[in-house]
């Protein structure tokens, strides 16, 4: 994917600059729309879920959902505003739709609620690289989806139908979600962002949030680029490994100790290969082996019996009883 984030993308309320720059993941929920609160949240609603930024080596992955009254699903989203899979909409159209969704008094803002989860590159990589624990991107994505939906239910929204763009085998994913949300009709399908308007709208929320997140991070990078201003001027492109602008930026700006900071997913092969390349600029670090770690003395070793003596563990820790000669 070669698309570069658009200039002057709409900065939605889902953008938290301090959280983004600190490398933290975070969630955002819009207010529950007025058409739902006016009737005490009894209106049946449809909810769609999609993501943006699954494959890039740079920037966050964003999950988004959007919900609205079931009766307005296709008429408002597809007929009136022509939402579609975000990948087939131009950046300007996506940005305009998102701005309408966030502007008070518009029909979208009054009828639709939405939420995002910005999954930071640091947290994605930490999960994937954690020793002894397999927490791949599919598992992280599924957990994120479940938590976002639970948070909508917790706000009292009467969600009766859920549509999700699949992140794996649709049947397996759908069965798991049906067990978690047994009273809700759930459909998990490939290309759901083209089939169901609520998923199309969620994909727009996710894509515009990711585009804005990249712009905010890039702006912060260029302001502190200093001697790297030439690299900054050439840009980092879309953040995808297949984008030559992205791969060239990674090569030009690698820090020998810290790599690329919070913007980079270090668990991606693109980053690992650059860091580990023999002709690269990164400093090689030799971490202690497990055997070497086992030889390191514990703090408790200083309070026990003399090394090498076979002494009861409890006696070695608390000390033996004193003899009569002490008294």
Phi, psi and omega in degrees: 000123187253001184295131175268138177307136184293152174286147179056039176297148179298128179268100184284165178298346179285358179265116175247102188300315183296321179292318180300311185288339178274353178083018183263149171276151180200163180242155174224138174234130173287162174299148174298131187296155186298323181297338178270319181290331181296331180251022177072028178060033178266347182295128176297134183236153173251145184226136177238150182228136174205172182227167174218141176087036180288321188264343185295152173272342179246140173089168184282163165260134185242124171259140180221151172227156176218139180225154179197169178304136182304324182293342183255003190309296185276325183295316182281312187280314185272312185283309185284312188251353174055047172296146177209175174312128185302334183290339180260357176265148177288156178306322181292320178295316178301314183297320179295318179297319180294321180295320176297321181296334184257359184265121180303144177083351175284157180296327178293315183293325183281340186248341187243140169247151181210162181208154177224154169233114178270111181266110187290150176305322181297315182288324176300311182293321179299320178293319184284334184258001182298125183298134173077359182230120179271109179227076186284179186294324178298317179294318177298319180294318180295316178298320179296316179300314181298316181294319178299316180295318178301322181293328176290316176301321181295338177275004175088007182287134182272077181278120180251339179224137179230134177234133186224136173283125191293151175244009181185205176301119185303320184295317181295314181296316181295320180297319180295315180294325179294329176289326182281324181238071190292339183266003184245138175284124185237132177234121175246123186214152171289144181059030179299332180292346175258344186262327187237120184304325180294329176286322176301316180293322177296323179294326176293316178301317181293315184292316180293322177296317178295316178302317180292323178297318178296320180295316179298316181292321181292322178299316179295322179295314183293328179293333180249016186291324180059242182291348180266018185300327179296316177296323181295318182298328182282344173081167178248011174066217185276346183091356180275142180302330182283349180277118183301327179295323179291310182296323178292321178297317179300318181292322185284330192248009183299130173271134185297338180255312189257359179072251184229008176079201188290347184281344190255142173268100185289347178278352179284143181301325179303314180288316182297319181296320179292321180290326186265353182299135182297332180261009180282181183258358183281147178282131178278135181240130176260110180276149179301142176284169180297323180295320179293324179294325181291338181276349180288132181288142174274160178301322182294341179298333183282347183254356183269193180289170179298144184301132176096344181271139181273096184235143177307134186299318181294321178294320181297327182278309186270345183094154180276170179287151181275154179272172181296332184297340179294328183265000000 
